[in-house]
Amino acid sequence: MMRRVALSLGIFALLSLSGAAFAQAPATPAPSTAPPATQPPPTEPPPTQPTLGDDKEAIEAGKKWLELLDADKSGVAWDSASKQLQSVVKREAFVAEVRAARKPLGKLESRTAIKFARAHELPGAPAGDYAIIEFEAKYPKGKQLSEQVIWTIEAGDVWRVAGYFYR
């Protein structure tokens, strides 16, 4: 039986059901009838846009944050989370819930990032910059856990975890 417990903003449960926040493959563009450009296209994204390297860093940071939970250091994970998450879930409740959910799973065998998306608006959350990463975690005896880590930028341009949930 899959059990879902939202440990952050209620919007993240909605995201997992709809999948709407995850990037879809772009449609094939229509052939251009415009004359060829005289300048080659830029090879780098504009400086205000996230790069593939930024996305990889977010995924690696998500794995490191989840490693805190794996090591039964969910209090430390909560301490480093955003004010958004901390205002919704008290530290003691977060620690107890994560511990209770993970204990029966056993030792983590593998974790793979399977979805990644960026958003500026999420239902029920303040406007901002968000990175949403879904991981598939595998445990002994075929047990699996789908985990979502949602990052947001806080004051001082610091990325912090704004949401975590699993099913």
C-alpha positions in Angstrom: 0.0 0.0 0.0 1.4 3.4 -1.0 1.2 5.9 1.8 1.5 9.6 1.0 2.4 12.1 3.6 2.8 15.7 2.6 5.5 17.4 4.8 5.4 20.7 3.1 3.0 23.0 1.4 -0.3 21.4 0.3 0.5 22.3 -3.3 3.2 19.6 -3.7 0.6 16.8 -3.3 -1.3 18.5 -6.1 1.8 18.5 -8.2 2.4 14.8 -7.8 -1.1 14.0 -8.9 -1.2 16.3 -11.9 2.3 16.1 -13.0 1.6 19.5 -14.5 4.8 21.1 -13.2 7.1 18.7 -15.0 8.6 19.7 -18.3 7.1 18.1 -21.4 9.0 17.4 -24.5 8.7 20.5 -26.7 6.6 20.2 -29.9 8.5 20.0 -33.2 8.8 23.6 -34.4 7.3 24.5 -37.8 9.8 25.1 -40.6 10.9 28.7 -40.8 10.2 30.7 -43.9 12.4 33.6 -42.8 15.6 34.2 -44.6 18.7 32.7 -42.9 20.2 34.8 -40.1 23.3 36.8 -40.8 24.6 36.1 -37.3 25.1 32.7 -35.8 22.7 31.9 -32.9 24.2 32.4 -29.5 25.9 29.3 -28.1 25.1 30.2 -24.4 21.8 30.9 -22.8 21.1 34.4 -21.6 22.8 35.0 -18.2 19.4 35.3 -16.4 18.3 31.8 -17.5 19.3 28.6 -15.6 21.8 26.4 -17.4 22.0 22.7 -17.7 24.9 22.9 -15.2 22.6 24.7 -12.8 20.0 21.9 -13.2 22.7 19.3 -12.5 23.8 21.2 -9.4 20.2 21.3 -8.1 19.8 17.6 -8.6 23.1 16.9 -6.8 22.1 19.2 -4.0 18.7 17.3 -3.8 20.6 14.0 -3.4 22.8 15.5 -0.7 19.8 16.8 1.2 18.1 13.4 0.9 21.3 11.7 2.2 20.7 13.6 5.5 17.3 11.8 5.7 19.0 8.5 4.8 21.5 9.0 7.7 18.7 9.7 10.2 19.7 13.4 10.3 16.3 14.8 9.3 16.6 17.5 12.0 19.7 18.8 10.2 17.7 18.7 7.0 14.9 20.6 8.5 17.3 23.2 9.9 18.7 23.9 6.4 15.2 24.1 4.8 13.4 27.2 3.8 11.3 29.4 6.1 8.4 28.3 3.9 8.8 24.6 4.9 9.7 25.4 8.5 6.5 27.5 8.9 4.3 24.6 7.7 6.0 21.7 9.5 7.5 21.9 13.0 10.9 20.3 13.4 9.8 17.6 15.8 7.0 16.6 13.6 9.2 16.5 10.5 11.8 14.3 12.3 9.2 11.9 13.7 7.4 11.5 10.4 10.5 11.0 8.3 11.9 8.5 10.8 8.6 6.5 11.0 8.3 6.4 7.2 11.9 5.3 6.4 12.6 2.8 9.2 10.6 0.0 7.6 12.3 0.5 4.3 15.8 -0.6 5.3 19.0 0.7 3.8 18.9 2.6 0.6 20.2 0.7 -2.4 19.9 3.4 -5.1 18.3 6.7 -5.9 17.8 8.2 -9.4 16.5 11.5 -10.4 13.6 10.8 -12.8 12.0 14.2 -13.3 13.1 17.8 -13.1 11.2 21.1 -13.7 11.5 24.7 -13.0 8.6 27.0 -12.2 7.9 30.6 -11.1 4.4 29.9 -9.8 3.0 26.9 -8.1 -0.7 26.6 -6.9 -1.0 27.8 -3.3 2.6 29.0 -3.0 4.0 32.5 -3.3 5.5 33.5 -6.6 9.2 32.8 -6.8 11.8 30.6 -8.4 11.3 26.8 -7.8 13.2 23.7 -8.9 11.2 20.5 -8.6 13.0 17.2 -8.6 11.5 13.8 -8.4 13.6 10.8 -7.3 13.0 7.1 -7.4 14.6 5.4 -4.4 15.0 1.6 -4.2 15.3 -0.4 -1.0 15.8 -4.1 -0.1 13.0 -6.6 -0.9 11.7 -4.6 -3.8 10.5 -1.6 -1.7 10.5 1.7 -3.6 9.8 5.3 -2.6 9.0 8.2 -4.9 10.4 11.4 -3.4 10.0 15.0 -4.5 12.3 17.8 -3.3 11.2 21.3 -4.1 13.8 24.1 -3.9 13.2 27.8 -3.8 15.3 30.9 -3.6 15.3 32.8 -0.3 16.8 36.2 0.6 20.4 36.5 -0.4 19.9 34.3 -3.4 20.2 31.1 -1.3 18.5 28.0 -2.6 16.7 26.1 0.2 14.3 23.1 0.3 10.7 24.4 0.4 9.1 21.0 0.2 9.6 17.3 0.6 7.1 14.6 0.2 7.1 10.9 -0.6 4.7 8.1 -1.5 
